Amino acid sequence: MSELVEQLTMCIERGKINAAAPYPADLRGREGADELTARALRESVGPDAVLAACNEGMRRIGERFGRNEVFVPELLMAAKAMKAVMAHLRPFFQSGSVKAKGSFILGTVAGDLHDIGKNLVAMVVEGNGWEVVDLGVDCKPQKFVDAVKAHPGCTVGLSALLTTTMANMEKIVKEIKEQFPEVRVIVGGAPLSADAAAKMGADGYGADPQGAVAFLNSTT
């Protein structure tokens, strides 16, 4: 069983989606995350163990990404492999037999339509066992407030790529904190820094997807 779980972990890290996937070249023709997950569940590997393999694979690729050993294309492939696993696990989440670590509300702030960075964070965070509520782009303060009301105990992530929208990000942070002082908020995006995050009242700054995961895991 442990060998099967390790194979699944490797497929997540390497971005091997299924047997038909040509990437990565050295794994061409071999079973991928899709087939291995189905086989693991048939052979009575628990969904929690499958999710743990997914988490470990995303942790490995995330750390490599943070060290500049791999880049966005490799991270995207790992996220796609993770999606194949999550398709098998979704019924277990819906039935309650597998519990998410918590809810993460995520959106690009008002005035900003960029979503590549946000989408990467969403995929990596979901692969680490969190329920992601993606609000999309150009999100005004009320959209975040409504989402927080609907998901008690959540954590909020704000994304921005344009320096001109940082003022909107600060307004959203303040609005959330005024209404829900207990809710933790992390911000990220090209114009941001740890100092900027602290000045706008955010609880954390994520320089990359793995930084967001580390922040979230520190809250559990």
PLY file of the C-alpha trace (Angstrom):
ply
format ascii 1.0
element vertex 220
property float x
property float y
property float z
element edge 219
property int vertex1
property int vertex2
end_header
0.00 0.00 0.00
2.78 2.42 0.92
4.39 1.91 -2.50
1.13 2.82 -4.24
0.74 5.95 -2.11
4.34 6.97 -2.84
3.75 6.48 -6.58
0.72 8.76 -6.31
2.75 11.36 -4.42
5.41 11.25 -7.14
2.80 11.69 -9.88
1.45 14.78 -8.15
4.92 16.26 -7.73
5.91 15.49 -11.33
2.58 16.53 -12.85
1.69 13.12 -14.31
-2.08 13.41 -14.79
-2.98 10.06 -16.36
-1.62 7.30 -18.58
-2.50 9.20 -21.75
-0.65 12.34 -20.68
2.62 12.86 -22.60
4.14 14.88 -19.75
6.59 14.27 -18.20
8.38 12.50 -21.03
10.15 9.95 -18.83
6.77 8.76 -17.44
5.01 8.48 -20.79
2.68 5.49 -20.93
2.73 4.89 -17.18
-0.25 5.25 -14.87
-0.83 8.76 -13.59
-2.60 10.37 -10.66
-6.03 9.52 -12.10
-5.48 5.77 -12.44
-3.44 5.45 -9.25
-6.12 7.18 -7.20
-8.85 4.94 -8.60
-6.71 1.85 -7.89
-5.85 3.03 -4.37
-9.51 3.51 -3.49
-10.41 0.10 -4.97
-7.67 -1.52 -2.90
-9.03 0.02 0.31
-6.47 2.78 0.69
-8.51 5.29 2.67
-9.41 8.65 1.14
-7.51 10.35 3.97
-4.33 8.55 2.91
-4.94 9.54 -0.72
-5.43 13.15 0.32
-2.24 13.00 2.40
-0.35 11.79 -0.70
-1.80 14.71 -2.63
-0.78 17.13 0.12
2.76 15.74 0.19
3.15 15.95 -3.57
1.99 19.56 -3.63
4.24 20.36 -0.67
7.25 18.98 -2.52
6.59 20.83 -5.78
5.72 23.98 -3.84
9.04 23.91 -1.99
10.92 23.32 -5.24
9.05 26.25 -6.78
10.07 28.41 -3.82
13.73 27.44 -4.42
13.43 28.28 -8.16
14.14 24.65 -9.07
10.88 24.47 -11.06
8.72 27.17 -12.57
5.07 28.03 -13.25
4.51 25.41 -16.02
5.67 22.59 -13.71
3.52 23.93 -10.88
0.51 24.09 -13.18
1.02 20.47 -14.26
1.24 19.36 -10.64
-1.98 21.24 -9.93
-3.68 19.49 -12.87
-2.57 16.10 -11.53
-3.94 17.11 -8.13
-7.27 18.02 -9.78
-7.49 14.48 -11.14
-7.16 13.17 -7.59
-9.69 15.61 -6.18
-12.28 14.48 -8.73
-12.15 11.04 -7.08
-12.16 12.49 -3.55
-14.99 15.01 -3.99
-17.73 12.48 -3.06
-15.89 11.78 0.21
-15.76 15.50 1.02
-19.45 15.85 0.19
-20.38 12.91 2.42
-18.28 14.26 5.29
-16.04 11.19 5.49
-13.07 13.41 4.59
-12.81 16.78 6.28
-11.18 19.85 4.75
-8.69 21.68 6.95
-10.83 24.80 6.68
-12.26 27.35 4.25
-10.13 29.82 2.30
-11.93 32.76 0.67
-9.85 34.01 -2.25
-10.30 36.80 -4.77
-8.59 39.49 -6.83
-9.48 42.92 -5.47
-11.69 45.56 -7.08
-10.20 47.20 -10.16
-7.90 44.30 -10.98
-8.76 41.61 -13.54
-5.60 39.52 -13.24
-6.11 35.98 -12.03
-3.11 33.80 -12.97
-1.44 34.19 -9.58
-4.74 33.80 -7.75
-5.55 30.64 -9.68
-2.16 29.14 -8.87
-2.68 29.83 -5.19
-6.18 28.33 -5.34
-4.93 25.11 -6.91
-2.00 24.65 -4.53
-4.10 25.47 -1.45
-6.84 23.05 -2.53
-4.20 20.39 -3.09
-3.13 20.86 0.50
-6.57 19.92 1.81
-8.38 23.27 2.09
-11.80 24.17 0.74
-11.22 27.09 -1.62
-14.01 29.57 -2.28
-12.80 31.48 -5.34
-14.64 34.79 -5.73
-12.97 35.61 -9.04
-11.64 39.03 -10.06
-12.61 42.67 -9.53
-14.11 41.83 -6.14
-15.55 44.68 -4.11
-15.47 44.70 -0.29
-19.09 43.52 0.07
-18.37 40.38 -1.93
-15.70 39.38 0.57
-17.92 40.33 3.52
-20.78 38.19 2.21
-18.43 35.24 1.67
-17.04 35.52 5.19
-20.58 35.52 6.60
-21.34 32.36 4.62
-18.17 30.54 5.79
-17.67 31.05 9.54
-14.12 30.42 10.70
-12.64 31.02 7.25
-9.37 32.69 6.27
-9.33 35.33 3.53
-6.78 35.81 0.74
-6.59 38.99 -1.36
-4.68 39.17 -4.65
-3.56 42.18 -6.71
-1.16 42.66 -9.61
-1.58 46.40 -10.20
-0.07 48.98 -7.87
-3.11 51.14 -8.55
-5.37 48.60 -6.83
-3.39 48.37 -3.60
-5.56 51.13 -2.13
-8.61 48.97 -2.84
-6.90 46.05 -1.16
-6.29 48.13 1.95
-9.98 49.16 2.03
-11.05 45.53 1.83
-8.70 44.50 4.62
-10.05 47.27 6.85
-13.68 46.40 6.02
-13.14 42.74 6.88
-11.28 43.56 10.08
-13.92 46.06 11.22
-16.73 43.53 10.82
-14.82 40.32 11.60
-11.75 41.15 13.72
-11.11 37.46 14.36
-10.80 36.60 10.64
-7.23 36.25 9.43
-6.33 37.93 6.13
-3.36 37.20 3.89
-2.44 39.32 0.86
-0.24 38.64 -2.14
0.71 39.80 -5.62
3.54 41.45 -7.51
3.34 44.94 -5.92
3.04 43.58 -2.37
5.64 43.01 0.33
5.60 41.96 3.96
5.91 45.62 4.99
3.03 46.67 2.74
0.88 43.85 4.12
1.60 44.91 7.70
0.86 48.59 6.94
-2.57 47.76 5.51
-3.44 45.65 8.53
-3.21 42.19 6.96
-2.16 39.25 9.11
0.21 37.79 6.53
1.92 38.11 3.16
2.27 35.29 0.66
5.17 35.72 -1.74
4.19 32.50 -3.54
1.56 29.74 -3.30
3.58 27.74 -0.79
3.81 30.84 1.41
0.02 30.99 1.44
-0.14 27.31 2.39
2.36 27.83 5.22
0.28 30.73 6.54
-2.92 28.70 6.39
-1.37 25.69 8.08
-0.11 27.94 10.86
-3.71 28.86 11.67
-4.95 25.30 12.21
0 1
1 2
2 3
3 4
4 5
5 6
6 7
7 8
8 9
9 10
10 11
11 12
12 13
13 14
14 15
15 16
16 17
17 18
18 19
19 20
20 21
21 22
22 23
23 24
24 25
25 26
26 27
27 28
28 29
29 30
30 31
31 32
32 33
33 34
34 35
35 36
36 37
37 38
38 39
39 40
40 41
41 42
42 43
43 44
44 45
45 46
46 47
47 48
48 49
49 50
50 51
51 52
52 53
53 54
54 55
55 56
56 57
57 58
58 59
59 60
60 61
61 62
62 63
63 64
64 65
65 66
66 67
67 68
68 69
69 70
70 71
71 72
72 73
73 74
74 75
75 76
76 77
77 78
78 79
79 80
80 81
81 82
82 83
83 84
84 85
85 86
86 87
87 88
88 89
89 90
90 91
91 92
92 93
93 94
94 95
95 96
96 97
97 98
98 99
99 100
100 101
101 102
102 103
103 104
104 105
105 106
106 107
107 108
108 109
109 110
110 111
111 112
112 113
113 114
114 115
115 116
116 117
117 118
118 119
119 120
120 121
121 122
122 123
123 124
124 125
125 126
126 127
127 128
128 129
129 130
130 131
131 132
132 133
133 134
134 135
135 136
136 137
137 138
138 139
139 140
140 141
141 142
142 143
143 144
144 145
145 146
146 147
147 148
148 149
149 150
150 151
151 152
152 153
153 154
154 155
155 156
156 157
157 158
158 159
159 160
160 161
161 162
162 163
163 164
164 165
165 166
166 167
167 168
168 169
169 170
170 171
171 172
172 173
173 174
174 175
175 176
176 177
177 178
178 179
179 180
180 181
181 182
182 183
183 184
184 185
185 186
186 187
187 188
188 189
189 190
190 191
191 192
192 193
193 194
194 195
195 196
196 197
197 198
198 199
199 200
200 201
201 202
202 203
203 204
204 205
205 206
206 207
207 208
208 209
209 210
210 211
211 212
212 213
213 214
214 215
215 216
216 217
217 218
218 219
